[in-house]
Amino acid sequence: TQENVLQRVLQLPVVSSTCQTLQRKYSSTKESHPLMASVCEVYERGVQGAGALAMWGMEPVVRRLEPQCESAVAVANNLACRGLDHLEEKIPALQYPVDK
């Protein structure tokens, strides 16, 4: 199976710890500020709806282009993985959580 560059980036300790910290801050803000919680919930529903609508609208295009794009996506992913290999080699801090 081919590596997925997005999965690799999300698994980097600096990225995953940053995401976890942001999620904790977001949740604690919602819990401590009821007005902010209601605004956030409206925003979250809007984002979910917009995402679903975008996916529904793009599905026919993606289905039609998929055979031609599959190899281009694989090449782009491979190049991105090689670039990430280089970054991981040159920037060791990517292997540490954000608090370190």
N, C-alpha and C positions, 0 to 999 in steps of 0.2 A: 504494500500500500504506500501511496505517496504521502509525504509529510504535508501538513497544512500550515502555511505560514501564520495564519491568524491564530490557530490553536497554540502554536509555538510561542507567539508573542504573549498570549494570555497566560501561558504557563511560566513565563519569566518571573522570578520572585519579586522583582521591583514592580512589575505591572500588576501581578495578582495581589500583592500587599496594598498597593495604591487603590485598587478597585475595592478591596475589603474595607479599607479605611473610609473611602468615600461612601460606601453603602452604610457603614455604621453611623457616620455623621448624618447622612440623609435620614435614616430611620430615627435617630435620637432627636433630630430637629422636628420631624413630624410628630413624634410622641410628646415633646414638650411644648409645642405651639399648635393648639387646635385650629386656629385660623389658617396657619401655614399648611397643616395636614389636609384641610379641605381643598385648598388651592392646588396642592401637589396631587391629590387624587383626581381632580378634574384634568390636570395636565397629563397625568399618567393614562387616563382613559382616552384622551385626545391623541396621544402618541400611539397607543395601541390601535386605535381606530384608523389613524393615518397609515400606520404600517401595514395593517391588513388590507386597506384600500390600495396601497401601492403594490403590494404583492399580487392582489387580484388583477390589477390593471396591467402589470408586467408579465403575468403568466403566459399569455399567448405569444408575446414577443420572445420571451426566454425559450419557450417550447420550440418556436420556429428557428431561432438562432443557435440553439444548443449544439446540434451536430458540428457546425462550423466553429463555434467558440470553444468547444471542449479542449482541443489541443492548444489553443492560444492561452487559455486559462492555466493549463498544466505547465506550459512554458513560463508564464509569468510567475506562477507559484514557485517553480523551481528556482528561478532567478532571485525571487524574494527570499527564499530559504537560504540560498548561498550568501546573499547580502546579510542576512541575520547571523549566519555563521561567522562572517567577518566582524560584525558588530560585537558579537559575544566574545570573540577573541580579543578585540581591541579595547573593549569597555567591560572590565571584570565586574564593575558595580552593578551591572544588570542581573547578576546572580545573587544579589543580596536584597532582602526586604527593604522597604523605603525607610524604616527607622534606623537602619544601619548605614 
